[in-house]
Amino acid sequence: MSIYLDCNATTPIEPEVAEKMNNYLTTDFGNEGSHTHSFGSVAKKAVQEATDQVVSLVNASRNEIIFTSGATESNNIAILGLKEFGLNNNKKHIITSAIEHKAVLEPIQELEKLGFEVDIINVDQSGRVNPKDIKDKIREDTLLISIMGVNNETGVIQPISEIIEIILKNLVRFMKD
């Protein structure tokens, strides 16, 4: 019997979720943006219910919740979505680590092509980022710090609490993949 240990990359779906989703994949499969038929109305109601569940779970408002197709799309929205703010406010410095997933590094590289400066923090022998290295790189024009919480290949857990303490003192945006 094989054991799957890569849940940081892809996680098997819970049976209750699969059962609920199966209904929307086979029976109530409408586009929630289509309001001219009942399929769209049923789908819209389901999306609104899911949004409300997330809202209550993370103490957010409805307009703060965006569903995406996966991590790559989410990373692109989060990173590339800061471009205009960074350009308009002279915040063109990004800090990330050498072990980030390409779904984070590629949009950061796109910003670098547009003139953003990127500092890539190395990890120690155990695969951990040293929070002091991040602190030393923060500047007045730092726009974003992006550090993955747990490496999907090694399972190394990054010192996110320590990094957040540093970031809170410097008012920098932080993204934990």
BELWOCOR-V262244 format. One record per run of one state. SS is the DSSP state (a for helix, b for strand, c for the rest). FROM is the first residue (numbers start at 1). LEN is the number of residues. Records with the same first field share a line. If there is no record, write none. Layout:
SS: FROM-LEN, FROM-LEN
//
This chain:
c: 1-14, 27-11, 59-3, 65-6, 81-2, 89-4, 98-4, 114-3, 122-1, 124-5, 130-1, 138-4, 147-3, 151-6, 158-2, 171-2, 176-2
a: 15-12, 38-21, 62-3, 71-10, 83-6, 102-12, 131-7, 160-11
b: 93-5, 117-5, 123-1, 129-1, 142-5, 150-1, 157-1, 173-3
//
